[in-house]
Amino acid sequence: MTITRFTLFCSLIIALLVVAQHLSNPLHIEFSTFEQEVKNKFGDERAFVVDALAETLLLLKNKSDEEKLIGVNTFFDKHIEYALDADIFNEQDYWATPAELIGHSKGDCEDFAIAKYVALLHLGIDRDKLRLIYVKAKIGRSRITQAHMVLGYYDMPSSDPLVLDSLISSVLPGSQRTDLVPVFSFNDSGIWQPGQVSQVSSSTSRLSKWRDVIERMKQEGISRRS
């Protein structure tokens, strides 16, 4: 390993440790703050979705992990429309917070994955079981692919993940999603390469966007429990 590569590797490790320190405990949504943030930025008419989310998560609280996955996936598929960042934010790659997603009532794959990740952590699912996965998604039967993000649930680190996808309503095992080719996965404690249980991979620019959305979520009442 060259000095330059070693320096970059060390910088990535430090960045990951900083992120992990921010969210070392399960995420919690303070719904009074969250609802007020949506009202202030998007008006009272979007508050009903926040109330619906709070009610849904309360009903799912004592359910199995699989029921939580299906319930959260169904909620966002029902209340949020899929749209591109360019159409919503006039940007090519903007990572929206859950309040922004609900406020605009639309978002792209990253926005869906982040909101589902937060909701499932709020329900008490171990963050080690959840990863946001960058994939290459095949378009139809062609060989053409496009960048896409889904949320994966790993019962064990080496398990075939259950995939929550903004474009498909069913929660399916990754082995059945032959249209998806994993590139790397991450959560708020690390980054993984495909097929690896614990190996860290480098992607500082994308990690920077992740840190940024974590910081912005704190203003919405989404933070770690004390």
C-alpha positions as MATLAB code, in Angstrom:
seq = 'MTITRFTLFCSLIIALLVVAQHLSNPLHIEFSTFEQEVKNKFGDERAFVVDALAETLLLLKNKSDEEKLIGVNTFFDKHIEYALDADIFNEQDYWATPAELIGHSKGDCEDFAIAKYVALLHLGIDRDKLRLIYVKAKIGRSRITQAHMVLGYYDMPSSDPLVLDSLISSVLPGSQRTDLVPVFSFNDSGIWQPGQVSQVSSSTSRLSKWRDVIERMKQEGISRRS';
ca = [
       0.000    0.000    0.000;
       1.440    3.394   -1.010;
       1.634    6.302    1.436;
      -1.093    8.139   -0.486;
      -3.450    5.169   -0.394;
      -2.672    4.567    3.270;
      -3.430    8.238    4.066;
      -6.748    8.077    2.215;
      -7.629    4.830    3.986;
      -6.868    6.365    7.410;
      -8.936    9.447    6.531;
     -11.892    7.228    5.648;
     -11.616    5.294    8.902;
     -11.562    8.532   10.901;
     -14.602    9.822    9.015;
     -16.496    6.628    9.721;
     -15.648    6.801   13.407;
     -16.984   10.358   13.540;
     -20.240    9.266   11.917;
     -20.559    6.294   14.262;
     -19.976    8.543   17.264;
     -22.850   10.805   16.182;
     -25.301    7.919   15.989;
     -23.919    5.253   18.283;
     -27.373    4.617   19.747;
     -30.597    3.754   17.895;
     -32.188    6.676   16.083;
     -35.299    8.142   17.632;
     -37.874   10.383   15.967;
     -39.198   13.131   18.234;
     -42.523   13.506   16.444;
     -43.522   16.873   17.911;
     -40.321   18.428   16.539;
     -40.573   16.466   13.311;
     -44.163   17.557   12.674;
     -43.396   21.193   13.442;
     -40.465   21.123   11.029;
     -42.731   19.833    8.266;
     -45.390   22.449    9.064;
     -42.865   25.309    9.108;
     -41.343   24.411    5.761;
     -44.231   22.860    3.845;
     -47.482   23.903    5.516;
     -50.103   22.282    7.717;
     -51.491   20.108    4.937;
     -48.470   17.768    5.045;
     -48.712   17.264    8.816;
     -51.310   14.518    8.361;
     -48.617   12.295    6.820;
     -46.420   12.791    9.894;
     -49.371   11.804   12.100;
     -49.975    8.766    9.899;
     -46.312    7.763   10.184;
     -46.376    8.083   13.982;
     -49.526    5.952   14.145;
     -48.080    3.339   11.778;
     -44.867    3.005   13.753;
     -46.802    2.712   16.999;
     -48.854   -0.145   15.541;
     -45.673   -1.872   14.316;
     -43.754   -1.433   17.577;
     -44.266   -4.963   18.916;
     -44.347   -6.767   15.569;
     -41.658   -9.056   14.149;
     -38.793   -7.591   12.140;
     -40.304   -8.859    8.892;
     -43.664   -7.273    9.701;
     -41.879   -4.012   10.476;
     -40.055   -4.136    7.140;
     -43.260   -4.730    5.212;
     -45.211   -2.122    7.193;
     -42.624    0.631    6.754;
     -42.108   -0.213    3.086;
     -45.859   -0.084    2.461;
     -46.263    3.230    4.280;
     -43.740    5.138    2.182;
     -44.867    3.499   -1.053;
     -48.416    4.636   -0.258;
     -47.691    8.215    0.780;
     -44.684    9.204   -1.356;
     -44.398    9.488   -5.132;
     -41.173    8.558   -6.898;
     -39.505   11.522   -8.643;
     -36.020   12.568   -9.703;
     -33.886   15.081   -7.807;
     -33.719   17.319  -10.874;
     -37.506   17.678  -10.823;
     -37.777   18.264   -7.069;
     -34.615   20.147   -6.085;
     -33.190   21.165   -9.464;
     -30.084   19.152   -8.580;
     -28.704   15.921   -9.995;
     -27.912   14.189   -6.685;
     -29.590   15.588   -3.561;
     -30.111   13.426   -0.469;
     -33.342   14.516    1.203;
     -34.151   14.174    4.886;
     -37.375   12.379    5.917;
     -39.057   15.745    6.579;
     -38.129   16.951    3.102;
     -39.387   13.698    1.606;
     -42.738   13.969    3.379;
     -42.945   17.724    2.785;
     -42.483   17.419   -0.968;
     -44.522   14.168   -1.003;
     -42.013   12.834   -3.528;
     -38.412   11.684   -3.678;
     -35.932    9.402   -5.418;
     -34.369    6.106   -4.391;
     -31.906    7.540   -1.841;
     -34.654    9.525   -0.136;
     -36.911    6.481    0.206;
     -34.049    4.328    1.506;
     -32.971    6.909    4.104;
     -36.519    7.452    5.401;
     -37.159    3.698    5.684;
     -33.809    3.245    7.430;
     -34.708    5.918   10.008;
     -38.200    4.509   10.586;
     -36.893    0.983   11.139;
     -34.198    2.157   13.554;
     -36.906    4.062   15.442;
     -38.763    0.738   15.711;
     -35.735   -0.767   17.418;
     -34.241   -2.839   14.619;
     -30.502   -3.258   15.172;
     -28.590   -0.920   12.862;
     -26.120   -3.742   12.159;
     -28.966   -5.470   10.312;
     -29.690   -2.514    8.040;
     -27.614   -1.206    5.141;
     -28.302    1.207    2.342;
     -27.098   -0.550   -0.804;
     -25.857    1.136   -3.962;
     -26.667   -1.075   -6.922;
     -26.652   -1.122  -10.688;
     -30.256   -1.764  -11.693;
     -30.936   -3.444  -15.020;
     -33.486   -1.672  -17.180;
     -36.001   -4.183  -18.529;
     -34.403   -7.064  -20.383;
     -31.583   -4.973  -21.781;
     -27.988   -4.869  -20.585;
     -28.343   -1.196  -19.764;
     -28.060   -0.366  -16.051;
     -28.587    2.739  -13.961;
     -27.397    3.749  -10.499;
     -29.971    2.964   -7.831;
     -30.216    2.626   -4.049;
     -32.227    0.176   -1.960;
     -32.372   -0.687    1.727;
     -31.237   -4.148    2.803;
     -32.087   -6.058    5.981;
     -29.492   -8.671    7.007;
     -30.670  -11.095    9.686;
     -27.001  -12.106   10.015;
     -23.986  -10.288    8.500;
     -23.615  -12.986    5.841;
     -27.365  -13.459    5.218;
     -29.138  -12.960    1.929;
     -30.697   -9.526    2.600;
     -34.357   -8.667    2.320;
     -34.596   -5.730   -0.086;
     -36.826   -2.671    0.316;
     -37.013   -0.907   -3.040;
     -38.729    2.360   -3.952;
     -39.651    0.958   -7.378;
     -41.065   -2.432   -6.293;
     -43.719   -2.797   -3.603;
     -42.768   -6.316   -2.460;
     -39.990   -6.962    0.077;
     -37.952   -9.721   -1.572;
     -34.713  -11.596   -0.797;
     -31.711  -10.204   -2.630;
     -31.217  -13.560   -4.374;
     -34.550  -13.004   -6.133;
     -33.572   -9.518   -7.306;
     -31.457  -10.623  -10.242;
     -32.016   -7.171  -11.769;
     -29.804   -5.604   -9.076;
     -26.014   -5.772   -9.020;
     -24.579   -4.559   -5.658;
     -21.750   -2.004   -5.804;
     -21.292   -1.276   -2.089;
     -23.414   -0.891    1.034;
     -23.258    1.301    4.128;
     -24.988    2.458    7.283;
     -23.984    4.928    9.977;
     -21.189    2.676   11.228;
     -19.354    1.517    8.114;
     -19.089    0.652    4.426;
     -19.021   -2.839    2.902;
     -17.995   -4.263   -0.431;
     -20.288   -6.872   -2.040;
     -19.894  -10.297   -0.479;
     -17.807   -8.994    2.435;
     -18.946   -9.251    6.054;
     -16.915   -6.436    7.607;
     -14.434   -5.032    5.092;
     -14.474   -1.255    4.739;
     -14.538    0.260    1.247;
     -13.665    3.841    0.296;
     -16.199    6.368   -0.987;
     -15.512    9.676    0.722;
     -17.713   11.834   -1.504;
     -20.761    9.665   -0.905;
     -19.913    9.385    2.778;
     -19.852   13.190    2.907;
     -23.436   13.334    1.620;
     -24.415   10.762    4.247;
     -22.836   12.799    7.057;
     -24.592   15.905    5.764;
     -28.050   14.347    5.773;
     -27.447   12.954    9.276;
     -26.655   16.461   10.536;
     -29.735   17.944    8.855;
     -31.961   15.219   10.326;
     -30.996   16.350   13.830;
     -32.809   19.637   13.203;
     -35.934   17.626   12.437;
     -35.943   15.802   15.781;
     -34.246   12.682   14.421;
     -31.287   11.829   16.609;
     -29.799    9.161   18.845;
     -31.296    8.405   22.213;
     -29.381    9.764   25.164;
];
